[in-house]
């Protein structure tokens, strides 16, 4: 069965330059998202290497999680899955969520940080 997905691409990067084990954390978050039914059922999730050609936006990043969201509820599901993952791993590195609307970097799972993630994930309506 082929999903009809809008062109809402999301990139998730974890900063591995500081403490917190970014590479392991990236793989951990990727696995968490793929195992979360509400995300997996409404988004395509992939993992790809970050560019290593000196691009400042990817410095300190080993892998990037690519997510293609299917519809509005998928954005909320992604934010909720991130909050659950972060709550279980409070020492994980900073996470940057990038969409066509912009980027947000968060360090935790406070209500404000989840609202910031949700805002950047909303449709360009």
Secondary structure, DSSP 8 states (H G I E B T S, - for coil): ------SEEEEEEE--SSSS-HHHHHHHHHHHHHH-HHHHTTEEEEEEE---SS-GGGTT-SEEEEEEE-SHHHHHHHHHHHHHHHHH-TT---EEEEETTEEEEESS--HHHHHHHHHHHS---
